[in-house]
Amino acid sequence: MATLSSAHSPTAPAEPRAATAEVATARSLLATAWLRIRRSRIAVAALVVVALMVLFAVLAPVLVAVEGSDPFTSRTGPEFLDDYATPGLPLSYYRYPSAEHWLGLEPGLGRDIFARMAYGARISLTIALLSTLVSVVLGTVLGAAAGYFGGRTDMVISRVMDLFLAFPHLLLVLSLTPIMQSRLRGTALDSGSLVPIASLVIILGFFGWAYLARVVRGQVLSIRQQEFVEAAQAYGASHRSIILRQIIPNVMGVVLVYATMMIPTNITAEAALSFLGVGVKDPTPSWGQMLNAAQSGNWYLSDPWFLAVPAGALVITVLAFNLLGDAVRDALDPKSSRG
């Protein structure tokens, strides 16, 4: 009996060992991807810039309190602005960075540029991150459902994808954003600057999921033929369980790459909409709104600094996110690496 028991005992924990192997493999893939990112100086620099921008936004109230200003106080007296040669232009001491105002004062209203930049980063990054989250959730769930179920479900979701991809995105967002803002008036979101923020999150997120859904669908069409999915089906697992526990975890690499690419796209979209006057409006600070203010009053002609600060922050942030997205893609899919 002892001999028989010892002969059969090694086969008992086969399933736990397989699960442990899967976990170890997943961890090794993540560790390998992180190692590839760390080896790239460009990727590390981009990651540092992204982290600094996120910290700049998160710590905006603290940084502004340390500076001693706020993004809304106007300074229109002759001790701040020139009322003679160029009305509304900051005096030379306040036009550029100083100990009192770290990035100077804006023309016209004399508000602190650093404070508006910090709070503008909060607005711009919040809109970009939340709208990306909406797109990622919709695209992942609908793409996985289309690829897994196939048949009529796949046909309906695929036609909806085609419809969304066929729309001229910018014109659609431009036309729908004011309508969405008017619909949100009088609701629980009608408080402070929540209406333009919520409207941009809904519009950008709802119309940004189709491309990811198509990519996820293609991945799932291949994954659903794998042995571990067939084993889960044979074991009697529900469709919901298979999609959430087997399918979606295996497409998270693609989803992560898409998300890192979508964030800078949404940052640019928010800035463009606010610049065109249909997004975040004054006095709520955002980088796009600051660009709009510099252009609408032609202040950039006499005070280029007022335009250069938000434009520079926008370019640096978008570039850093794009470079980080490239690094994540190459790390998770070495075959796509160009180096």
ChimeraX attribute file (.defattr): number of C-alpha atoms within 10 A of each C-alpha:
attribute: neighborCount
match mode: 1-to-1
recipient: residues
	/A:1	6
	/A:2	6
	/A:3	7
	/A:4	8
	/A:5	9
	/A:6	9
	/A:7	10
	/A:8	9
	/A:9	10
	/A:10	9
	/A:11	8
	/A:12	9
	/A:13	9
	/A:14	11
	/A:15	10
	/A:16	10
	/A:17	11
	/A:18	11
	/A:19	11
	/A:20	12
	/A:21	12
	/A:22	12
	/A:23	12
	/A:24	12
	/A:25	12
	/A:26	13
	/A:27	12
	/A:28	12
	/A:29	14
	/A:30	15
	/A:31	12
	/A:32	14
	/A:33	19
	/A:34	15
	/A:35	12
	/A:36	17
	/A:37	22
	/A:38	16
	/A:39	10
	/A:40	12
	/A:41	10
	/A:42	15
	/A:43	22
	/A:44	17
	/A:45	15
	/A:46	23
	/A:47	20
	/A:48	14
	/A:49	18
	/A:50	19
	/A:51	13
	/A:52	13
	/A:53	20
	/A:54	17
	/A:55	14
	/A:56	18
	/A:57	21
	/A:58	17
	/A:59	15
	/A:60	21
	/A:61	17
	/A:62	12
	/A:63	16
	/A:64	20
	/A:65	12
	/A:66	9
	/A:67	16
	/A:68	12
	/A:69	20
	/A:70	18
	/A:71	19
	/A:72	16
	/A:73	11
	/A:74	15
	/A:75	18
	/A:76	18
	/A:77	12
	/A:78	13
	/A:79	11
	/A:80	21
	/A:81	24
	/A:82	18
	/A:83	15
	/A:84	9
	/A:85	7
	/A:86	11
	/A:87	12
	/A:88	20
	/A:89	24
	/A:90	26
	/A:91	19
	/A:92	11
	/A:93	13
	/A:94	23
	/A:95	23
	/A:96	18
	/A:97	15
	/A:98	12
	/A:99	9
	/A:100	13
	/A:101	20
	/A:102	17
	/A:103	21
	/A:104	25
	/A:105	30
	/A:106	29
	/A:107	29
	/A:108	19
	/A:109	18
	/A:110	23
	/A:111	21
	/A:112	27
	/A:113	27
	/A:114	25
	/A:115	27
	/A:116	27
	/A:117	24
	/A:118	26
	/A:119	24
	/A:120	25
	/A:121	27
	/A:122	24
	/A:123	22
	/A:124	25
	/A:125	23
	/A:126	18
	/A:127	26
	/A:128	25
	/A:129	20
	/A:130	20
	/A:131	28
	/A:132	28
	/A:133	18
	/A:134	19
	/A:135	26
	/A:136	24
	/A:137	16
	/A:138	20
	/A:139	26
	/A:140	24
	/A:141	17
	/A:142	24
	/A:143	29
	/A:144	28
	/A:145	23
	/A:146	25
	/A:147	27
	/A:148	24
	/A:149	15
	/A:150	15
	/A:151	10
	/A:152	10
	/A:153	14
	/A:154	19
	/A:155	13
	/A:156	12
	/A:157	21
	/A:158	20
	/A:159	11
	/A:160	13
	/A:161	21
	/A:162	13
	/A:163	11
	/A:164	17
	/A:165	15
	/A:166	9
	/A:167	12
	/A:168	9
	/A:169	13
	/A:170	13
	/A:171	9
	/A:172	12
	/A:173	21
	/A:174	17
	/A:175	11
	/A:176	15
	/A:177	21
	/A:178	17
	/A:179	12
	/A:180	18
	/A:181	19
	/A:182	13
	/A:183	13
	/A:184	17
	/A:185	12
	/A:186	10
	/A:187	9
	/A:188	9
	/A:189	15
	/A:190	16
	/A:191	10
	/A:192	9
	/A:193	16
	/A:194	16
	/A:195	23
	/A:196	25
	/A:197	22
	/A:198	19
	/A:199	25
	/A:200	30
	/A:201	24
	/A:202	19
	/A:203	18
	/A:204	26
	/A:205	24
	/A:206	18
	/A:207	20
	/A:208	24
	/A:209	27
	/A:210	25
	/A:211	18
	/A:212	24
	/A:213	28
	/A:214	22
	/A:215	19
	/A:216	27
	/A:217	27
	/A:218	16
	/A:219	20
	/A:220	24
	/A:221	18
	/A:222	11
	/A:223	19
	/A:224	19
	/A:225	11
	/A:226	11
	/A:227	10
	/A:228	14
	/A:229	18
	/A:230	14
	/A:231	11
	/A:232	16
	/A:233	14
	/A:234	9
	/A:235	9
	/A:236	10
	/A:237	14
	/A:238	11
	/A:239	15
	/A:240	11
	/A:241	12
	/A:242	19
	/A:243	21
	/A:244	14
	/A:245	13
	/A:246	17
	/A:247	24
	/A:248	21
	/A:249	11
	/A:250	17
	/A:251	18
	/A:252	13
	/A:253	17
	/A:254	18
	/A:255	21
	/A:256	16
	/A:257	20
	/A:258	20
	/A:259	19
	/A:260	21
	/A:261	21
	/A:262	25
	/A:263	23
	/A:264	24
	/A:265	19
	/A:266	25
	/A:267	26
	/A:268	20
	/A:269	21
	/A:270	28
	/A:271	25
	/A:272	20
	/A:273	21
	/A:274	25
	/A:275	23
	/A:276	16
	/A:277	17
	/A:278	20
	/A:279	26
	/A:280	29
	/A:281	20
	/A:282	15
	/A:283	12
	/A:284	17
	/A:285	25
	/A:286	28
	/A:287	32
	/A:288	28
	/A:289	27
	/A:290	29
	/A:291	22
	/A:292	22
	/A:293	22
	/A:294	24
	/A:295	15
	/A:296	11
	/A:297	11
	/A:298	13
	/A:299	19
	/A:300	17
	/A:301	12
	/A:302	11
	/A:303	17
	/A:304	13
	/A:305	20
	/A:306	25
	/A:307	21
	/A:308	14
	/A:309	17
	/A:310	25
	/A:311	17
	/A:312	11
	/A:313	15
	/A:314	20
	/A:315	12
	/A:316	16
	/A:317	23
	/A:318	20
	/A:319	16
	/A:320	24
	/A:321	23
	/A:322	20
	/A:323	20
	/A:324	25
	/A:325	24
	/A:326	19
	/A:327	26
	/A:328	24
	/A:329	23
	/A:330	19
	/A:331	23
	/A:332	21
	/A:333	14
	/A:334	13
	/A:335	9
	/A:336	11
	/A:337	12
	/A:338	7
	/A:339	5
